[in-house]
Amino acid sequence: MRKQASILAVAMVAALSGATALANDDNKPAKNPAAERESAQPVNDTWITTKVKSSLLADTDVSGTDIKVDTVNGVVHLSGTAATQVQADKAKKIARDIEGVASVDTSALRVAGR
């Protein structure tokens, strides 16, 4: 009798565990690999832009508030005004050193007084 009760208890635990796992799976959204692939590049560009901008703002040698950052396909575009050529060069280096940056375009970045 004890053996049957033990077997029954184990079977009930196994059945409940399986039912709980199935119930938890129903709560997860369906994965859509195509949607994930489509959004991968914009997310990377957004991450790069955020990282570059926050790095510029954190650097005391660069006026990060006067420099705009945009990223397209890994290419960082810096625009706005740097106080000096040294600041413009430092902003370019900061952007270039961020992971995922393919290149940095500073053609729209002006130096004050020029």
C-alpha positions, -999 to +999 in steps of 0.1 A: +000+000+000+028+024+008+045+016-025+013+025-043+009+057-024+045+067-032+041+060-069+008+079-069+025+109-051+054+109-076+029+107-105+009+136-092+040+158-087+052+149-123+017+157-137+015+190-119+050+200-129+042+193-165+009+213-163+027+242-147+053+242-174+027+242-201+007+270-184+039+291-182+046+286-219+012+299-228+020+332-212+051+338-233+046+358-265+053+340-297+087+346-312+089+362-346+124+357-360+117+379-390+107+408-368+138+404-346+160+405-377+143+436-391+148+456-359+184+445-352+201+473-372+180+502-359+185+490-323+223+489-329+223+524-344+202+537-315+225+521-290+255+536-307+240+570-308+231+568-271+265+556-261+283+583-282+261+611-268+264+599-232+302+596-236+304+631-251+283+645-222+305+627-196+337+640-210+347+673-194+369+684-223+340+683-248+309+704-249+285+675-255+254+696-253+264+715-285+271+684-306+243+664-322+248+627-328+230+605-355+239+570-365+230+553-398+243+517-405+271+521-380+283+555-394+282+582-367+274+617-380+284+645-356+270+680-362+266+712-343+294+733-329+326+725-310+343+753-291+377+745-305+393+722-330+407+702-301+372+695-289+361+686-324+390+661-327+382+647-292+345+642-301+355+623-332+379+601-312+352+594-285+327+584-312+353+563-331+362+544-299+326+532-293+320+495-301+301+490-334+311+523-350+321+518-386+332+553-392+327+589-380+315+618-403+323+652-389+316+672-421+287+690-404+306+696-371+317+733-370+343+749-348+332+781-331+346+813-347+354+796-380 
